[in-house]
Amino acid sequence: SLVNPDRLLNDLRLITGEEPICIQDECHTIIHRLTGSEGLQKAKDYVGQELTNAGYDVQTFDWSRSGYTDQDIIARKQGLTNSNELIFLVAHLDGRKESGEERFPAADDDASGVVALLETARILSSYSFNYTIVFFISTGEEQGTLGVQSYLNQLSQEEIDAILNVVDIDMI
């Protein structure tokens, strides 16, 4: 199997704060990943770094909506013959606080989807496809898909029409 379960579990432990994330000799333990929080920023830094290390062109999309401000992460693998037609793989990195506790890992909703998306990106990085594959890691999902809505609202109708399929990976 191409899936590396140890790497999946390691990603999950880092994103949920079970273990500290260390980037460029700076370590941080994530307490939560609320939209706009430091913990979410550290998780975005890690995910962006992992996608870059896998060879993807990684960009961020800044958004501000309904009193929230954050960024989505977008990584692309250019298609060979139909590069203007897109297949989106989507997961959200933000989490939701459901109790009075300070720490809440949001492991299922949706760190599970993000680590699956990361592993998929690593595996697919060595393959070529006719269509462009877009890995879209959104934020603001728990407040009503704010990051996704903001991204879609700034696309032209032609850009929207170029999206052939969307696979949303949430709570696996």
C-alpha positions as protocol buffer text, in pm:
chain_id: "A"
residue {
  index: 1
  type: SER
  ca { x: 0 y: 0 z: 0 }
}
residue {
  index: 2
  type: LEU
  ca { x: 117 y: 352 z: -78 }
}
residue {
  index: 3
  type: VAL
  ca { x: -49 y: 494 z: 233 }
}
residue {
  index: 4
  type: ASN
  ca { x: 190 y: 533 z: 524 }
}
residue {
  index: 5
  type: PRO
  ca { x: -19 y: 485 z: 844 }
}
residue {
  index: 6
  type: ASP
  ca { x: 267 y: 600 z: 1069 }
}
residue {
  index: 7
  type: ARG
  ca { x: 295 y: 927 z: 878 }
}
residue {
  index: 8
  type: LEU
  ca { x: -84 y: 974 z: 895 }
}
residue {
  index: 9
  type: LEU
  ca { x: -83 y: 923 z: 1271 }
}
residue {
  index: 10
  type: ASN
  ca { x: 216 y: 1154 z: 1313 }
}
residue {
  index: 11
  type: ASP
  ca { x: 40 y: 1430 z: 1114 }
}
residue {
  index: 12
  type: LEU
  ca { x: -272 y: 1382 z: 1327 }
}
residue {
  index: 13
  type: ARG
  ca { x: -73 y: 1406 z: 1651 }
}
residue {
  index: 14
  type: LEU
  ca { x: 95 y: 1727 z: 1538 }
}
residue {
  index: 15
  type: ILE
  ca { x: -217 y: 1901 z: 1408 }
}
residue {
  index: 16
  type: THR
  ca { x: -423 y: 1811 z: 1717 }
}
residue {
  index: 17
  type: GLY
  ca { x: -156 y: 1915 z: 1967 }
}
residue {
  index: 18
  type: GLU
  ca { x: -75 y: 1569 z: 2099 }
}
residue {
  index: 19
  type: GLU
  ca { x: 284 y: 1648 z: 2000 }
}
residue {
  index: 20
  type: PRO
  ca { x: 451 y: 1983 z: 1928 }
}
residue {
  index: 21
  type: ILE
  ca { x: 494 y: 2105 z: 1571 }
}
residue {
  index: 22
  type: CYS
  ca { x: 851 y: 2218 z: 1504 }
}
residue {
  index: 23
  type: ILE
  ca { x: 919 y: 2441 z: 1204 }
}
residue {
  index: 24
  type: GLN
  ca { x: 1258 y: 2608 z: 1153 }
}
residue {
  index: 25
  type: ASP
  ca { x: 1378 y: 2527 z: 1507 }
}
residue {
  index: 26
  type: GLU
  ca { x: 1064 y: 2676 z: 1665 }
}
residue {
  index: 27
  type: CYS
  ca { x: 824 y: 2438 z: 1839 }
}
residue {
  index: 28
  type: HIS
  ca { x: 462 y: 2501 z: 1929 }
}
residue {
  index: 29
  type: THR
  ca { x: 197 y: 2277 z: 2083 }
}
residue {
  index: 30
  type: ILE
  ca { x: -146 y: 2347 z: 1938 }
}
residue {
  index: 31
  type: ILE
  ca { x: -416 y: 2397 z: 2201 }
}
residue {
  index: 32
  type: HIS
  ca { x: -697 y: 2451 z: 1949 }
}
residue {
  index: 33
  type: ARG
  ca { x: -750 y: 2553 z: 1587 }
}
residue {
  index: 34
  type: LEU
  ca { x: -1021 y: 2817 z: 1608 }
}
residue {
  index: 35
  type: THR
  ca { x: -1048 y: 3038 z: 1301 }
}
residue {
  index: 36
  type: GLY
  ca { x: -802 y: 3327 z: 1334 }
}
residue {
  index: 37
  type: SER
  ca { x: -606 y: 3163 z: 1619 }
}
residue {
  index: 38
  type: GLU
  ca { x: -234 y: 3111 z: 1668 }
}
residue {
  index: 39
  type: GLY
  ca { x: -290 y: 2735 z: 1682 }
}
residue {
  index: 40
  type: LEU
  ca { x: -459 y: 2737 z: 1344 }
}
residue {
  index: 41
  type: GLN
  ca { x: -173 y: 2947 z: 1204 }
}
residue {
  index: 42
  type: LYS
  ca { x: 82 y: 2691 z: 1326 }
}
residue {
  index: 43
  type: ALA
  ca { x: -123 y: 2409 z: 1173 }
}
residue {
  index: 44
  type: LYS
  ca { x: -142 y: 2602 z: 842 }
}
residue {
  index: 45
  type: ASP
  ca { x: 235 y: 2657 z: 853 }
}
residue {
  index: 46
  type: TYR
  ca { x: 288 y: 2282 z: 897 }
}
residue {
  index: 47
  type: VAL
  ca { x: 43 y: 2179 z: 624 }
}
residue {
  index: 48
  type: GLY
  ca { x: 186 y: 2437 z: 383 }
}
residue {
  index: 49
  type: GLN
  ca { x: 539 y: 2318 z: 453 }
}
residue {
  index: 50
  type: GLU
  ca { x: 443 y: 1953 z: 398 }
}
residue {
  index: 51
  type: LEU
  ca { x: 272 y: 2032 z: 66 }
}
residue {
  index: 52
  type: THR
  ca { x: 572 y: 2237 z: -46 }
}
residue {
  index: 53
  type: ASN
  ca { x: 805 y: 1951 z: 54 }
}
residue {
  index: 54
  type: ALA
  ca { x: 592 y: 1718 z: -160 }
}
residue {
  index: 55
  type: GLY
  ca { x: 665 y: 1941 z: -458 }
}
residue {
  index: 56
  type: TYR
  ca { x: 344 y: 2142 z: -491 }
}
residue {
  index: 57
  type: ASP
  ca { x: 302 y: 2506 z: -579 }
}
residue {
  index: 58
  type: VAL
  ca { x: 146 y: 2629 z: -253 }
}
residue {
  index: 59
  type: GLN
  ca { x: -35 y: 2959 z: -213 }
}
residue {
  index: 60
  type: THR
  ca { x: -252 y: 3114 z: 52 }
}
residue {
  index: 61
  type: PHE
  ca { x: -581 y: 3290 z: -7 }
}
residue {
  index: 62
  type: ASP
  ca { x: -656 y: 3565 z: 246 }
}
residue {
  index: 63
  type: TRP
  ca { x: -1020 y: 3619 z: 330 }
}
residue {
  index: 64
  type: SER
  ca { x: -1227 y: 3834 z: 563 }
}
residue {
  index: 65
  type: ARG
  ca { x: -1598 y: 3767 z: 613 }
}
residue {
  index: 66
  type: SER
  ca { x: -1864 y: 3792 z: 886 }
}
residue {
  index: 67
  type: GLY
  ca { x: -1616 y: 3936 z: 1135 }
}
residue {
  index: 68
  type: TYR
  ca { x: -1352 y: 3664 z: 1080 }
}
residue {
  index: 69
  type: THR
  ca { x: -1020 y: 3684 z: 899 }
}
residue {
  index: 70
  type: ASP
  ca { x: -796 y: 3393 z: 800 }
}
residue {
  index: 71
  type: GLN
  ca { x: -635 y: 3217 z: 505 }
}
residue {
  index: 72
  type: ASP
  ca { x: -700 y: 2906 z: 297 }
}
residue {
  index: 73
  type: ILE
  ca { x: -415 y: 2695 z: 163 }
}
residue {
  index: 74
  type: ILE
  ca { x: -419 y: 2601 z: -205 }
}
residue {
  index: 75
  type: ALA
  ca { x: -175 y: 2352 z: -359 }
}
residue {
  index: 76
  type: ARG
  ca { x: -186 y: 2264 z: -729 }
}
residue {
  index: 77
  type: LYS
  ca { x: -58 y: 1983 z: -947 }
}
residue {
  index: 78
  type: GLN
  ca { x: -78 y: 2107 z: -1305 }
}
residue {
  index: 79
  type: GLY
  ca { x: -258 y: 1878 z: -1550 }
}
residue {
  index: 80
  type: LEU
  ca { x: -92 y: 1764 z: -1870 }
}
residue {
  index: 81
  type: THR
  ca { x: -358 y: 1790 z: -2140 }
}
residue {
  index: 82
  type: ASN
  ca { x: -657 y: 1957 z: -1973 }
}
residue {
  index: 83
  type: SER
  ca { x: -476 y: 2183 z: -1730 }
}
residue {
  index: 84
  type: ASN
  ca { x: -756 y: 2441 z: -1732 }
}
residue {
  index: 85
  type: GLU
  ca { x: -1001 y: 2185 z: -1594 }
}
residue {
  index: 86
  type: LEU
  ca { x: -980 y: 2132 z: -1218 }
}
residue {
  index: 87
  type: ILE
  ca { x: -1051 y: 1858 z: -967 }
}
residue {
  index: 88
  type: PHE
  ca { x: -1066 y: 1990 z: -610 }
}
residue {
  index: 89
  type: LEU
  ca { x: -988 y: 1784 z: -300 }
}
residue {
  index: 90
  type: VAL
  ca { x: -1104 y: 1982 z: 4 }
}
residue {
  index: 91
  type: ALA
  ca { x: -1073 y: 1955 z: 383 }
}
residue {
  index: 92
  type: HIS
  ca { x: -1101 y: 2218 z: 655 }
}
residue {
  index: 93
  type: LEU
  ca { x: -828 y: 2279 z: 911 }
}
residue {
  index: 94
  type: ASP
  ca { x: -1019 y: 2489 z: 1163 }
}
residue {
  index: 95
  type: GLY
  ca { x: -1188 y: 2333 z: 1465 }
}
residue {
  index: 96
  type: ARG
  ca { x: -1483 y: 2417 z: 1686 }
}
residue {
  index: 97
  type: LYS
  ca { x: -1500 y: 2460 z: 2062 }
}
residue {
  index: 98
  type: GLU
  ca { x: -1784 y: 2257 z: 2212 }
}
residue {
  index: 99
  type: SER
  ca { x: -1717 y: 2285 z: 2584 }
}
residue {
  index: 100
  type: GLY
  ca { x: -1565 y: 2513 z: 2843 }
}
residue {
  index: 101
  type: GLU
  ca { x: -1228 y: 2339 z: 2812 }
}
residue {
  index: 102
  type: GLU
  ca { x: -926 y: 2536 z: 2692 }
}
residue {
  index: 103
  type: ARG
  ca { x: -785 y: 2249 z: 2484 }
}
residue {
  index: 104
  type: PHE
  ca { x: -989 y: 2080 z: 2215 }
}
residue {
  index: 105
  type: PRO
  ca { x: -811 y: 1886 z: 1941 }
}
residue {
  index: 106
  type: ALA
  ca { x: -1086 y: 1868 z: 1672 }
}
residue {
  index: 107
  type: ALA
  ca { x: -928 y: 1540 z: 1566 }
}
residue {
  index: 108
  type: ASP
  ca { x: -1230 y: 1402 z: 1385 }
}
residue {
  index: 109
  type: ASP
  ca { x: -1371 y: 1732 z: 1258 }
}
residue {
  index: 110
  type: ASP
  ca { x: -1157 y: 1781 z: 1065 }
}
residue {
  index: 111
  type: ALA
  ca { x: -794 y: 1697 z: 1136 }
}
residue {
  index: 112
  type: SER
  ca { x: -884 y: 1349 z: 1006 }
}
residue {
  index: 113
  type: GLY
  ca { x: -973 y: 1493 z: 666 }
}
residue {
  index: 114
  type: VAL
  ca { x: -666 y: 1716 z: 652 }
}
residue {
  index: 115
  type: VAL
  ca { x: -422 y: 1433 z: 725 }
}
residue {
  index: 116
  type: ALA
  ca { x: -596 y: 1215 z: 465 }
}
residue {
  index: 117
  type: LEU
  ca { x: -564 y: 1499 z: 216 }
}
residue {
  index: 118
  type: LEU
  ca { x: -196 y: 1545 z: 303 }
}
residue {
  index: 119
  type: GLU
  ca { x: -123 y: 1176 z: 256 }
}
residue {
  index: 120
  type: THR
  ca { x: -314 y: 1176 z: -73 }
}
residue {
  index: 121
  type: ALA
  ca { x: -111 y: 1476 z: -190 }
}
residue {
  index: 122
  type: ARG
  ca { x: 214 y: 1300 z: -101 }
}
residue {
  index: 123
  type: ILE
  ca { x: 112 y: 988 z: -291 }
}
residue {
  index: 124
  type: LEU
  ca { x: -19 y: 1174 z: -597 }
}
residue {
  index: 125
  type: SER
  ca { x: 290 y: 1397 z: -617 }
}
residue {
  index: 126
  type: SER
  ca { x: 478 y: 1131 z: -816 }
}
residue {
  index: 127
  type: TYR
  ca { x: 199 y: 1081 z: -1072 }
}
residue {
  index: 128
  type: SER
  ca { x: 84 y: 1287 z: -1370 }
}
residue {
  index: 129
  type: PHE
  ca { x: -277 y: 1361 z: -1457 }
}
residue {
  index: 130
  type: ASN
  ca { x: -461 y: 1513 z: -1750 }
}
residue {
  index: 131
  type: TYR
  ca { x: -658 y: 1749 z: -1526 }
}
residue {
  index: 132
  type: THR
  ca { x: -517 y: 1992 z: -1268 }
}
residue {
  index: 133
  type: ILE
  ca { x: -554 y: 1861 z: -912 }
}
residue {
  index: 134
  type: VAL
  ca { x: -616 y: 2128 z: -647 }
}
residue {
  index: 135
  type: PHE
  ca { x: -571 y: 2052 z: -278 }
}
residue {
  index: 136
  type: PHE
  ca { x: -778 y: 2312 z: -93 }
}
residue {
  index: 137
  type: ILE
  ca { x: -741 y: 2337 z: 286 }
}
residue {
  index: 138
  type: SER
  ca { x: -1003 y: 2579 z: 407 }
}
residue {
  index: 139
  type: THR
  ca { x: -1055 y: 2775 z: 728 }
}
residue {
  index: 140
  type: GLY
  ca { x: -1368 y: 2935 z: 867 }
}
residue {
  index: 141
  type: GLU
  ca { x: -1566 y: 2621 z: 791 }
}
residue {
  index: 142
  type: GLU
  ca { x: -1706 y: 2595 z: 1141 }
}
residue {
  index: 143
  type: GLN
  ca { x: -1849 y: 2949 z: 1111 }
}
residue {
  index: 144
  type: GLY
  ca { x: -2038 y: 2862 z: 791 }
}
residue {
  index: 145
  type: THR
  ca { x: -1782 y: 2772 z: 521 }
}
residue {
  index: 146
  type: LEU
  ca { x: -1646 y: 3127 z: 524 }
}
residue {
  index: 147
  type: GLY
  ca { x: -1312 y: 3047 z: 360 }
}
residue {
  index: 148
  type: VAL
  ca { x: -1467 y: 2842 z: 81 }
}
residue {
  index: 149
  type: GLN
  ca { x: -1741 y: 3101 z: 17 }
}
residue {
  index: 150
  type: SER
  ca { x: -1485 y: 3381 z: 6 }
}
residue {
  index: 151
  type: TYR
  ca { x: -1271 y: 3190 z: -243 }
}
residue {
  index: 152
  type: LEU
  ca { x: -1564 y: 3101 z: -468 }
}
residue {
  index: 153
  type: ASN
  ca { x: -1705 y: 3454 z: -461 }
}
residue {
  index: 154
  type: GLN
  ca { x: -1389 y: 3600 z: -613 }
}
residue {
  index: 155
  type: LEU
  ca { x: -1379 y: 3351 z: -903 }
}
residue {
  index: 156
  type: SER
  ca { x: -1514 y: 3442 z: -1244 }
}
residue {
  index: 157
  type: GLN
  ca { x: -1793 y: 3231 z: -1395 }
}
residue {
  index: 158
  type: GLU
  ca { x: -1534 y: 3084 z: -1634 }
}
residue {
  index: 159
  type: GLU
  ca { x: -1315 y: 2979 z: -1338 }
}
residue {
  index: 160
  type: ILE
  ca { x: -1613 y: 2822 z: -1162 }
}
residue {
  index: 161
  type: ASP
  ca { x: -1711 y: 2636 z: -1479 }
}
residue {
  index: 162
  type: ALA
  ca { x: -1356 y: 2493 z: -1498 }
}
residue {
  index: 163
  type: ILE
  ca { x: -1414 y: 2300 z: -1172 }
}
residue {
  index: 164
  type: LEU
  ca { x: -1513 y: 1951 z: -1285 }
}
residue {
  index: 165
  type: ASN
  ca { x: -1535 y: 1775 z: -948 }
}
residue {
  index: 166
  type: VAL
  ca { x: -1507 y: 1854 z: -578 }
}
residue {
  index: 167
  type: VAL
  ca { x: -1433 y: 1587 z: -319 }
}
residue {
  index: 168
  type: ASP
  ca { x: -1488 y: 1714 z: 37 }
}
residue {
  index: 169
  type: ILE
  ca { x: -1306 y: 1508 z: 301 }
}
residue {
  index: 170
  type: ASP
  ca { x: -1471 y: 1573 z: 636 }
}
residue {
  index: 171
  type: MET
  ca { x: -1473 y: 1353 z: 947 }
}
residue {
  index: 172
  type: ILE
  ca { x: -1330 y: 1019 z: 838 }
}
